[in-house]
Amino acid sequence: MATGIRPWPWALVGLVFCAACLRSAKGGKLLVIPFDGSHWLSMRQVVQELNLKGHESVVLAPELSGHIREGWYYALRTFPVTFSKDRFHELIGSHFQWSFDQKPLLKRFFDIAVLFKMVSDMYFSFCVDLVHNKELMKSLEEAHYDAVLTDPANICGPFLALYLSIPAVYFLRGLPAV
């Protein structure tokens, strides 16, 4: 009979070592910069799961928001914006209107392109307001986040990740995070 090292005791030692390492792991601190609407509704579930795994999440959103509200599993930080509240609601309402519009296809296509441009301009305006908020930017630096979880449609996420010198994780419903 051949003598040698038996695999079972060593496998058990390896398993105990891995379990000990997992117990000492701690969750990270995430800065979440979502895109409002259905994008946020999908991302919110991910943020909730991350909270259950021990991660601390801070959601950063403009004060004008359709769906982003306080949640028990994340802290919400809002910032003031110069964009008109009436114009915000008009753009959000237009978004739903074009979904059911009966105009010819080509006309609908160009109307949607114009609407997307206006919404992009609005979010760019939000980002400019954020960057010019010196007090908030300083507090974001001092918070020492580990990563930014953001939607690729939101220009502020990648910018803040670069500014804070932390990695950005992109999340878009239906697509895996990269």
C-alpha positions, 0 to 999 in steps of 0.5 A: 500500500502506498504511503503519502499525504492523505487528501482529506485532512488537508482539504479540511484544513483548507476549508477551515482556513477559507471559512476563517478568512471569510469571517474577517472580510468586511463590506465596502463603502459604495457611492451609488449614482443612479439614473432615475426611472426604471434604471434606478428601480433595477439598481435599487434591488442590487443596492439592497442585496449589497446591503444584506452582504454587509456593504454600506451604500450612499445614493447620490441624487439630484433633489429633482427625482421621480423615483429615488427616495429614502430607503432603509438599506442605503443613505440618500444624499441629495444636492440642489439643482438649478434645473426648473422643477416644471421643466423636469416634470414636463420632460418626464411626462413627455417620456411616457407620452411618446411610448404611446404616440400614434405618429408615423414611425419616422416622426416618432423616431426624430421626436424621441431623438429630440427628447433624449437630447433634452433629457441628456442636457438635463442630466448634464446640468445636474452633473454641473450643479454637483461639481460646482457644489464645493461643500458636497464634493469635499465631503465626498472626498472625505468619505473615502468610498471604495467604488462608485456603482453607476449607470452608464447613462449617467455622466456623473458616475464615471466623472466622480469615480475618476475625480475620487480615484476609485473604480467605477462599476457600471450597472444597466438592467438586462446587462451584467455589471462590468 
